[in-house]
Amino acid sequence: MPATKERPFRFVYTGNGDSSTNMAMDESVMIGLRKGTSTPILRIYKWDPPTISIGYFQRISDIDLDKCHNNGIGVVRRLTGGRAVLHHEELTYSILLTEKDFTPFKKKELFLFIAQCLVDSLRILGVHSKIAEKSRGNLHSANCFASPAQFEVESRKEGKLIGSAQVIKDGIMLQHGAIPLTGAYSTITKYLTVDAKSFKSGSSLGEVSNTNVNEEKLLSALKTGFGKHIDLVDGELSVWEMQKTVELAEKKYGTKEWLWRK
């Protein structure tokens, strides 16, 4: 078992958050883990307003910012790589851990482990999925759901189900991903300045499930699915993590300097 289980992971549902707060919350835990004051976490959250997150290295010019502003769509840059995702009518997962919590602490093994946790979670909902063996499709598209990358989770027939991205820095891993409940994520094509056309490689839980999969059922399934592989305890963010979140949201993720950094 790759997870060492030396200590439990906090399971935290933070509900709706704006783009800057959601990204700042991830980094506050990352900093706390580095300082030794935080513990690993599996956090589930939503976005209000609907938001396009772009990868750390992605060009902001891929996004039509004026159209996003006019339609009330937020835009934020992530710490993780990958391509643009429209977070709307979905749940996002975020998992942070250290070398103490997982072995071997390598990118491939971490991706595969988390993908298996996700596949097991979806199985609880009656959704049969698999881990992509290799990247395929238009890997140069600005749109995350335009193609599955290696080790991402896809439907057995309908295409990519979960868009995930990862970063490892100073012995801390952050991975998060979008799990669409409906096809709302596909409207991102309206806000792209490149590759602005429809695509068929992505799918949502609502499109592949024979039952009504809602937020509550998905949240419960994620807790159970991940709980098969790591020790989860209901928790919350610390006072320090919340204070750091407010600081980072204002001074980093909410600034033009961060959004336009590439």
N, C-alpha and C positions, 0 to 999 in steps of 0.2 A: 504494500500500500504506500504510494508516494507521500501522502499527507502524514506527517510525523505524529500528529495528535498529541503533541507535547502540551498544548494549551487549546482551549476552545476558541471558536470564532464567534464574534457577536453577530447576531442576525437582527438587522435594523431595517424597518420600513419607514422612510421619511416622507412618503407621499409627494405632493406637488412641490416643486421648487423652480425658481427661475433659473435661467441658464448659468449665470455667474455663480449663484449659490451652489448649484449641483456640482459644478466643476471644482469650486473652491473646497467643497466638503470632501471630495476625493483627495485633494492634495493635503488638506489638513490632517487626515488620517495617515497619509504617506509620511508626512513630516514627523508626526507623533511616533510612528513605528520606527523611524530612523533614530529618534531621540530615546527610544525605549520607554516612552510614557503611554503609548497606545497599544492595543491588542488587535490581532487580525479581525477582519470584518467582511461580512457579506451584506451589502446594502442594496435595497430595492427602492426605486424611486420613479417619479413621473415628472413631466415638464409642463410648466404653465408660465407663459404661453407656449404653444407649439414652437419647437426650436430646431434649427439646423445646426448640428455640431460638425465641425470640419476637423480633419486630422492635423496633428502637430506640424507636419511638413507641407500641408496642402496650401495651394494658392487661394487667397481670399477672392481673387478675380474670377474663380470658378462660380461664385455665387452672385446673383443679382440682388445686391443689398437694397436698392430702391424698391424693388418689387416686394422683398421680404418686409421692409418697413411699412409699406402701404397696406399689406395684408396681415399685419400683426404677427409676423413670424420672427422669432428671435434668432440670432446667429452668435455662435461662440466657438472658440478654438479649444480643442481638447489637449491634454497632456499626451495622450496616446496617438499612435499613427493611424493609418487607414484613410478612408475617404468619407465624403459627406453623408450624413444620415438625417432624415427628417423625423424627429421624435414627436409622434402624435398618435394617440390611441394605442398605446403600448405600455410595457413596463421596461425599465432599464435595470440591469444588474451591474453591480460594481463589487469586485472582490480584491482585497489588498492583503498581502501576506509577506513574510520574510523568509530568509534562508532557514531560519529555525523551524518554520512550519511545513517545509516541503523538501523532499529530496528525490531525485537530483534536481537542483534548482536551476533548470535550463528551460529556455524558451519553448522548445518543442514539447517537452514533457509537461510543462505547465499548461500549454494550450490544449493538449490532448486530455489532460486530467479534467480541466474545466468543461471541455466539450462533452466528456462522458457524464459529468454531473448534469449538464443541460439536457442531454439525450434522455437520461433517467427521469428528469423532471417532466419532460414532455410526454414520456410514456405513461405517466400517471394520468395525464389528460386524455389518453387514447390517441396521441399523436405519434406516429412512427417516423422517426427521423434517423439520420446517420451523420457520421463525421466525414467531411469531404477529404478524400485521399490526396487530392492535388488541386492547385488553383487552376481555374479555367474561365473562359469567357473574356470579356473586355476588361483586362486588368488595368488599363489606362483610363478608364472612365472615372469621372469625378464622383460618381454615385456608388456608394458602398454596396447597395443591393443589386447592382448591375451584374455582379458575378460573385460566386463563392470563392473564398481563399482557402488554402489548405488548412485543415483542422477546424474550419467553421462548421456550424450545424445546418444541415439542409434537409428538406423533405425528401422522401424516397422517390417522389414523382414531380413535385411542383416547384422545386428550386430552393434557394437560400431562405432559411427561416429566421436565423439570428445573425446579426452583424456584430462581430466582436473585434476589439482592438486592445493591444497590450503595450506596456512599457515596463522595463526593468531598469531601475536606477538606484545606485548605492545599496544594493542588496535588498531592495523593496520592489515587489511586483504589484502593478495596478493593471487589472483587466476589467473592461466593462463592455457591455453589449446591449443592443436594442432588440426587444422581442415584440414584434408587431402583433396586435390583436386583430386588426383590420387592415384593409388595403390603403389606409390613409398615408402610410409612409411613401407610397409610390408617387404622390403628387409633388415630390421634390423636383421632378423634372421641370415644373413650371418656374423654378427658382434657380436653375442652373444656366450659366452662360455658355456652357459647352455640353455636348452630349444630351442636349435638351430634347429628348424623345422618349417614347414609352419603352418599357423593357419587360421581359417575361421571365427573367431568371429568379426573381424574388417571389416570396409568398408570405402569407400571414397565417397565424393559428386559425383564424376564422375561416380561411380558405381551404385548409387541409383537415380540419377536425369535423367529425360527424356530430359533435355535441356543441353546445353553447359555451365557449371558453371565455370567461370574463376575468376581470382583474383579480377578484377575490380567489377564484379557482387557480389562476396562474401563480399568484403569490404563495398560496398553500403548497402547490406542487413544487415550486422552487425550494421552499424550505425543506420539504420532505426529500426531494431528489438530491440536493446538496448534502443533506443530513445523513445520507447513506455513506458518504465519503469523508466528511469532516464533522467534528463535534461542534454543534451549533447551540448557542444559548441566546435567548431573547435579551437584547441589550439596547443601548442608546449611545449617542455620542457624548463624550465628556464635555465638561464646561470649557476646558481649554480648546478642544477641537471645534466647538461652536464659536468661540471667540476668534479663533484663527480663520474659520470659514468666513466670518463677516469681514475680516481684514483682507483676505485674499480676493473675495468677491468684489470689493470696492477698489482695491489698489492694483489688481492684476486682471482678473477675468472680465471685469466690466470696462476695461480701458481699450481705446483704439490701438494703443501700442501693442498690446498682446494680440488682438484680433488680426492686425496687419503685419505681424512680425515676420512673415515670409513673403 
